[in-house]
């Protein structure tokens, strides 16, 4: 079972995060200040740490993170922060954070990002081909086929599909897609991503094939093999 | 001018400054006067002394008898005793010349000395010179120095009275300057207090003449103008926020209450929760946008500046929005009249993307199906920028400034979804990047330009 440590001083927020991650199937432990969090993170093995940027006492979030990295613990860390400024984000990532999420956030966003962090840790991306059900892409030739039939994709559509396939079976949010596929950091707020995903979806389903990209109520998509 | 208490004057800077100058000038005057006095008095005294020595040297070689004759002849010629000559015997008794007694004790010989003789029952000051003849008699040559003393006293008195006049003038002048300054300060202080008490339109009174204080007051007044503008803006924004957030919050509350009242099944509750989540997300998005605009306006994001290629950002925006336009039946095209591509500007790529994206998003949103949206990059002599034009309803001229403000939405577009923050974000990004933003009439439709003046920096 995936173990996640949540270091967050606000008890109610902490309980909500624990509940959401628990519902998602994670085994969650909580620490309520920097010291306890650091002790737990060093004493036990976790698959990921959710770390609040601002913690009471003399050890704040970035302090915990820096200490962990100094003593060689490379557990993926997702930083939560009420500070949205870009340089805060950069500081958090420079201190050794793997991802940065600004409060308030949606839990689907948190769980989706944690999934990506945990998977990145366990599965090194060394494949030359990806396959999900009857859909497969060749990472070297960029050849896309479904049920043996080649599919023509625009470069952006190809990158969208590749990202969805790498995280097949898991929810990816619009923001994550926008960051990873387009490379810009902000929340587009409109349905532009939906339109792109819709185009890709139609190409994959051409010829009456079954649906593979599903919209997740809330704010994301999931690519699943046809049953 | 407001009243100034007399007791306040000594505390004013101007008065203290005047006092300081008075002290300096006074000291200088005292030194100068003292020097003049000593020099003048000394010159007169030396003149008398050398005259006396000369008289003695003329008479010293003569014999006592000859001197006795000469003196007795001369004495009646000087009845006022202006320059008395006298001869005394060895014991100091008077022999001839002007009748006088030697001062006791005997002053040193062959040296000038001061002494007093009684003439017509009045003491008169003399300067004298004693010389002993080889035969033992004492020769006295003297000169009345009352005039010199009188002159010295006159000199001292005039200097003293001159000093007094300077002192009085200085003090009075200092007090007047101090009172003037205290009055200005007092009126400025009162103006500031009125402003602190909430009179935002109040300004500091500036005098007609120039001067340091007026320059300061003009600068402070300019600052107050800016403060007032910002305060009004904040007030306006606060009211807008209250309005635009209250609406979705009211809907949220109403929906939840309705579910409470009516929902009977789990499905109905779930639907109500979904509705509530959607409303809440809308509110959070509005908040997020407001915070971002505030953050951009505060200039905090300049830290994220890098050299960015405008063409790449524009191409990415076009690529992102092209399918959206297509799905709405709008012809979307990207044009460029750039001489050569790859021109860089300093900026935050994500912000530039968001700003240009917002312009395109707006254009697509407000253009009816069958219309056109053009995203164009242009470069002309010293201008470099982008423009987005559409064939939508356009923005009435009177509203073009207003749309850049937070939450403002053209009235006939109220039904179109959106936070009304898109263009204010564009304006904030433009300001952060030092870009100009203009909204023009495209006849028909709207054209928004975002450009930079000044020389173009080629990409490295």
Interface residues (C-beta under 8 A of the other chain):
Chain A: X84 X85 X86 X87 X90 X104 X106 X156 X182 X183 X184 X185 X186 X187 X188 X189 X190 X191 X192 X195 X196 X198 X199 X217 X218
Chain B: X274 X277 X281 X284 X285 X288 X289 X291 X292 X295 X300 X301 X303 X304 X316 X319 X320 X321 X323 X324 X327 X348 X349 X350 X351 X353 X354 X357 X361
